[in-house]
Amino acid sequence: MTENTTTPDHTAARPTWIGRCVAAAQALQSGARMRRLRADWLRQCKDRYMRAGCTDEVAAEFAVTCAEGQAAIYGTDPARWDPPAEAADEDMSYWGD
């Protein structure tokens, strides 16, 4: 409980509490945004692997591995990653080696 020198109630704590609620809501929205971006990125990456001839299951596995590589390089925010088709193309460029 925060003590207010002019009133005995909790009004002094209200701005801090509201700020924490706003911060928590923003964090939830940010997390939801990142999950949505990651899902879109994975879908597009998987589609690129499928256009190259991979089955649905194999393409999905490759897309996840590709996303893990992007996260290791650029961080967890998919907005900072390479475009999914480019990342898949780069991965596939090593297949002949």
GUTI-667683 format. One record per residue: residue in three letters; x, y, z of N, C-alpha, C in turn. Coordinates in steps of 0.1 Angstrom, whole numbers, plus 5000, padded with zeros to 4 digits. Atoms other than C-alpha are relative to their C-alpha. Layout:
<rs>
ALAXYZXYZXYZ...
</rs>
This chain:
<rs>
MET500849885000500050005000500950125000THR499349885000501350344991499350105009GLU500649904990500850615017499950144994ASN500249865005499450955007499950095012THR500049924988500151235030498850085003THR501249924998496851415024498849925002THR501250084998494351135023500549865004PRO499650134995494350795040499649884990ASP500450115009493050605009501249974990HIS498950055009494950444980500150094987THR499949925012494650734955501450034996ALA498649975004498350794956500649884991ALA499550115008498950444942499349984987ARG500850015013496350484914500850024988PRO499349975013498650644888501149894997THR499050105002501350374894499249874995TRP500850125003498650094892499550014985ILE500449985013497250244860501149994990GLY498850015008500650274845500449854998ARG499750155001501349904852499049934992CYS501050065008498049804837500250034985VAL499849965014498750004805501349934995ALA498850075005502249854803499849854998ALA500450145001500849504808499249984987ALA500950015013498249564780500950024988GLN499149985011500949694757500949884997ALA499250125001503149394764499249884994LEU500850105006500249164756499850024985GLN500249975014499549344723501249974992SER498850025007503149334714500349854998GLY499850145001503348964722499149944989ALA500950055010500248894701500450044986ARG499549955013501749104672501149924996MET498850095004504948904673499649864997ARG500550145004503048574673499450004987ARG500649995014501048694643501050014989LEU498949985010504148814625500849874998ARG499350135002505948484632499249904993ALA500850105007503048274620499950044985ASP500049955014502848484588501349964993TRP498750025006506548454583500249854997LEU499850155002506548074588499149954989ARG500850045011503648034564500650034987GLN499449965013505348234537501349924997CYS498850085001508648054543499749864995LYS500550145004506847714541499550004986ASP500550005014505147814509501150004990ARG498850005010508547894493500649874999TYR499550145000509847554503499149914992MET500950085007506747394489500150034985ARG499949975014507147574456501349944994ALA498850065004510647434455499949844999GLY500350145001509147084457500049925013CYS500150074987509146994494498549975004THR501350034996506146824509499650105011ASP500549904990503947014534500749985013GLU499450024987505446844564501550045001VAL498649965001509046884553500250154999ALA500049855001508447244543499850075013ALA500249944987507047324577501249985009GLU498850024991510047174595501150094995PHE499049915005512447364572499750155004ALA500449864997510547684578500350035015VAL499749984986510847644616501550015003THR498550004999514547574613500550134995CYS499649875006514947884591499650115010ALA500449904991513048094616500950005012GLU499150004989515247974644501350064997GLY498849935005518248084624499950154999GLN500249855001516748424618500050065014ALA500149954986515948464655501450005006ALA498750004994519548374664500850114995ILE499249895006520948634640499450145004TYR500649874999518348914643499250035012GLY500849984988516548864676498649934997THR501350075000513048734683498950074992ASP501049935008511049004664500149974986PRO500050045014510148864630500050134991ALA500049885008509749224617501550044996ARG498649975003513549244618500749894992TRP499550115007514148914600500150034985ASP500149995015514948874563498749954995PRO501350055005511948824541500049854999PRO500050145000510848464543500449934988ALA499550075012511348374507501550014998GLU498549985001514848524507500749905010ALA499350094990515748324539499949864995ALA500250145006514348004523500949984988ASP499150015011516248074491501449995004GLU498650004996519448134509500349865006ASP499950134995518947804528500149904989MET500050105011518247614497501250014991SER498849985008521247764480501249915004TYR498950094995523447534502499749854998TRP500450145002521547214493500949924991GLY499250075010523847134464501449985005ASP498650024995527047164485500249875007
</rs>
